[in-house]
Amino acid sequence: MFGKREINLSTKGNTGTLFTIPVIVALAILAAIAFCSMFAPLISPCDPYEQDLSVAFSGPSAGHPLGADSVGRDILSRLFYGGRTTIFGGIAIVLVTIAIGIPMGLACGYYGGKIDSFFMRLCDIILSFPSLLLAFVLVAGLGRNMSNAILALGIVYVPGIARLMRSLTMVERNKPYVEALHSMCYSDWRIMFIHIVPNCVSSVIVQITLNLGYAVLDLAGMSFLGFGVRPPTADWGAMLNEGRSYLMQNPLLALLPGLCIILLVVSINIFSDGLYRYLEPKQRKLPSFRAYERAMEKKRKKATKLQAEKGGCEA
Amino acid sequence: MGKYILKRTLQMLFTIAVVSVLIFSVVRITPTDPITSITRGKPASEETIAALKKEYNLDQSMPVQYINWVSDMFHGDFGKSYQYRESVASIIAVRMMTTLQLMLQSAVLIVFIAIPFGMLSASKMNSLLDQTATVTSLVLVSSPSFFTGILLMLLFTMVWPVFPTFGTGTDFISNIRYLALPSIALAAVHMALIMRITRSNMVEQLSANYIQTATAKGLSRPEVVYKHALKNAAIPILTVTSLELSGLLGGSVMVEKVFSLNGIGSLLADSINKSDYPVIQSLTLLMVIIFLLCNLIVDILYAVLDPRIRLK
C-alpha cells in the first residue's frame, strides 16, 4: 500500500522549508532596515533635526552622504530615524488591531448568538467605509497626530482579524478537546486564551504580517496628507510629502523615502507569502517533490497533446 | 429575487443610518471649537460669535443638529462650509466631475489592461511574461499610490513630457490628457491586485480536469482558454473587480493631492486639515452611500449570475 511515491506524499518528514531564496533575501533586507533604525543614534552621521541653511539642497558630500534637504538637514540621518517612526508606527497599528480584533473574534466564535451578531454588525459598519475613509473621519474628530492615526488605522483593520479569528474559533469550539476542558470545569477565559488561541496562531500570524505591510503603507499615506506624523519628526511618509514640494530642485528628497517604503513593504509581503506557503500544509512540499510534480505535469500534458493529435476522443 | 433585493436594500438603509450617526458624533468630539475654524483663529466679539452660531445652526442641542443635518440632506442642502462660506452641495457639485472622470479612466485601465494581462500570464504560466508580470504586480502593490504618482510626474516632466502633470483642463475631452497620469497612479495598486486574482483564478481553472478533456478533444488553445476556462473564472474576477472599483473613491484623496486636482478627494483632505466639519461630514456620508450602492449592485449582479447565493 505504501509505495515509494506514497511515502513522499505523506506529511511526515516533508515539512519543507520557510527559508527559500526570496524569503532569505526579504529577511536580509528587513534585518538591514531594522538594524539601521534600531541603531540610528549610533550610525547616523548627523543630528536629523539640526538645520544648516548653508548646505540646503546640496548633493552628496563627505559630511552629508546623501545630501541635505530644503532646510539643510542630513537626508541619510533622517532616513535612519524615519525608519524608526515608520516601523514603530506599523507595529503599533498591528498591536491595536490584535488587542481589539482577537478577543472580539474569540468571543464571537465561542459564544455565538447575540454577542456574535452585535460585533459582526459593528464590523460591517467599519467595512461600509471605502478604504481609508473611516481613518480620515476618526482623525478629523480625534485630532491630527501620530497616536490618533495609529488608533484609527488599527480600528480600520479590526474586521479582517476579527472575522478570521471568529471562523477559526468556530471550528475549534466543536473539537473534542474543548469538550474535555469543559468537563474538567475550566473557565471560558482559560479555554479561550490558553487552549483555543494557540491552535489558531499559525493562520492569524500570516494575516498579521500581511497587515503590517498595509499598515506601513497606510500610515505613510496618512502622514503624506498631514494627518499622521507631524513635521519636523522624521518619517518616510512625511519626508515624501516635504520632498514633493522640491521635486525640481532635488528629486532625491522624495525618491529616497519612497524607495525605502517600497523596499520595506515588498520584503514584508514576500516574507508573509513565504510564511503562508510554509504554514499551509497543502503548499508545504519538498523541492524533490516539486520536481516530481513538474515531471508528472509534463507527462500529462504530452499525453493530452498526443490524444488531441490523434484526432480527439469521440465522446 | 425581489425579496432578496428588498432585504439587501433595507440592510443598506440601516447601515447608512448608523454610519450617519457615527460620522456626526465622531466629528463632534473634536477638541477644536467650530467658531475658531470659522473665524480662522481670529478673536471675535460676543455678537459675532452669536451671529455665527445662529448662521451655522450651532446654537441648538446635538440631537436637533443631527436631525437638521439629515433632513436638510434629503432636501439637497448639505450645510454651509466653514472655510469657503458657501453651500457644501455647490462646492461638491463643482468638484464631482473631476473625481468621477478620474475614477472612470482608472476603471477603464483596470478592466482593459489588468484583466487581459492576468489571463495572458495564466495561459502562459511560468513564462518570462508571467514572471515579469508577477514581479511587477508585487512592486506595484507595495508602492503607495502617492509615490507612484510622484514617480510618474518625475518621469513625464524630465524624460518624456507628453502628458501634463498638473491641474485640469476645461472639458471632458481635454481632461482625458490631464487625468492620464493621475488615473495610472490611482489604478496601479488595483491593477496589480486584479492581475494577481485573475491569474490565480485562471490557473486554478486551467488545471481542472475539464480543461484536459477539452484539450484532448482537439480544441485549439485559444478556444480552451477563452471559451472554457474564462467562463468559469469570470464570476470571482467580476466580484473583486467591482469591489476594487468602488474602493477607488478612497484612493482618489491622495492622488488628487499629488497632482493638485480639484476633486472631492482633495476637498476632503483640505477640509480635514482646516477642520471644516460641515464639508467633512456631508462628503464622507456621500462617499459611503456611493460605496454602499456600488456594493449593493454587485451583490444583486452576483445573485443574478449565481443562483446559489439568493437561495441561501
HADDOCK unambig.tbl for C-alpha pairs under 7 A between the chains (distance, minus, plus):
assign (segid A and resid 125 and name CA) (segid B and resid 15 and name CA) 6.46 0.50 0.50
assign (segid A and resid 125 and name CA) (segid B and resid 19 and name CA) 6.74 0.50 0.50
assign (segid A and resid 128 and name CA) (segid B and resid 288 and name CA) 6.57 0.50 0.50
assign (segid A and resid 128 and name CA) (segid B and resid 292 and name CA) 6.48 0.50 0.50
assign (segid A and resid 129 and name CA) (segid B and resid 288 and name CA) 5.45 0.50 0.50
assign (segid A and resid 130 and name CA) (segid B and resid 247 and name CA) 5.34 0.50 0.50
assign (segid A and resid 130 and name CA) (segid B and resid 249 and name CA) 6.82 0.50 0.50
assign (segid A and resid 130 and name CA) (segid B and resid 250 and name CA) 5.57 0.50 0.50
assign (segid A and resid 130 and name CA) (segid B and resid 288 and name CA) 6.63 0.50 0.50
assign (segid A and resid 130 and name CA) (segid B and resid 291 and name CA) 6.29 0.50 0.50
assign (segid A and resid 131 and name CA) (segid B and resid 247 and name CA) 6.03 0.50 0.50
assign (segid A and resid 131 and name CA) (segid B and resid 250 and name CA) 5.38 0.50 0.50
assign (segid A and resid 132 and name CA) (segid B and resid 250 and name CA) 5.98 0.50 0.50
assign (segid A and resid 133 and name CA) (segid B and resid 250 and name CA) 6.00 0.50 0.50
assign (segid A and resid 138 and name CA) (segid B and resid 26 and name CA) 6.39 0.50 0.50
assign (segid A and resid 140 and name CA) (segid B and resid 27 and name CA) 6.65 0.50 0.50
assign (segid A and resid 140 and name CA) (segid B and resid 272 and name CA) 5.51 0.50 0.50
assign (segid A and resid 141 and name CA) (segid B and resid 26 and name CA) 5.23 0.50 0.50
assign (segid A and resid 141 and name CA) (segid B and resid 27 and name CA) 4.46 0.50 0.50
assign (segid A and resid 141 and name CA) (segid B and resid 28 and name CA) 6.68 0.50 0.50
assign (segid A and resid 141 and name CA) (segid B and resid 29 and name CA) 5.87 0.50 0.50
assign (segid A and resid 141 and name CA) (segid B and resid 30 and name CA) 4.48 0.50 0.50
assign (segid A and resid 142 and name CA) (segid B and resid 29 and name CA) 6.86 0.50 0.50
assign (segid A and resid 142 and name CA) (segid B and resid 30 and name CA) 5.42 0.50 0.50
assign (segid A and resid 143 and name CA) (segid B and resid 30 and name CA) 6.61 0.50 0.50
assign (segid A and resid 217 and name CA) (segid B and resid 144 and name CA) 5.93 0.50 0.50
assign (segid A and resid 225 and name CA) (segid B and resid 269 and name CA) 6.84 0.50 0.50
assign (segid A and resid 258 and name CA) (segid B and resid 147 and name CA) 6.07 0.50 0.50
assign (segid A and resid 262 and name CA) (segid B and resid 142 and name CA) 5.49 0.50 0.50
assign (segid A and resid 262 and name CA) (segid B and resid 143 and name CA) 5.22 0.50 0.50
assign (segid A and resid 265 and name CA) (segid B and resid 142 and name CA) 5.38 0.50 0.50
assign (segid A and resid 266 and name CA) (segid B and resid 138 and name CA) 6.90 0.50 0.50
assign (segid A and resid 266 and name CA) (segid B and resid 139 and name CA) 6.39 0.50 0.50
assign (segid A and resid 266 and name CA) (segid B and resid 142 and name CA) 5.51 0.50 0.50
assign (segid A and resid 304 and name CA) (segid B and resid 212 and name CA) 6.68 0.50 0.50
assign (segid A and resid 304 and name CA) (segid B and resid 215 and name CA) 6.59 0.50 0.50
assign (segid A and resid 304 and name CA) (segid B and resid 216 and name CA) 5.09 0.50 0.50
assign (segid A and resid 305 and name CA) (segid B and resid 216 and name CA) 6.46 0.50 0.50
assign (segid A and resid 307 and name CA) (segid B and resid 216 and name CA) 5.34 0.50 0.50
assign (segid A and resid 308 and name CA) (segid B and resid 215 and name CA) 6.42 0.50 0.50
assign (segid A and resid 308 and name CA) (segid B and resid 216 and name CA) 4.47 0.50 0.50
assign (segid A and resid 308 and name CA) (segid B and resid 217 and name CA) 5.71 0.50 0.50
assign (segid A and resid 308 and name CA) (segid B and resid 218 and name CA) 4.29 0.50 0.50
assign (segid A and resid 309 and name CA) (segid B and resid 218 and name CA) 6.91 0.50 0.50
assign (segid A and resid 311 and name CA) (segid B and resid 218 and name CA) 6.33 0.50 0.50
assign (segid A and resid 312 and name CA) (segid B and resid 216 and name CA) 5.53 0.50 0.50
assign (segid A and resid 312 and name CA) (segid B and resid 217 and name CA) 3.99 0.50 0.50
assign (segid A and resid 312 and name CA) (segid B and resid 218 and name CA) 4.84 0.50 0.50
assign (segid A and resid 313 and name CA) (segid B and resid 216 and name CA) 6.74 0.50 0.50
assign (segid A and resid 313 and name CA) (segid B and resid 217 and name CA) 5.32 0.50 0.50
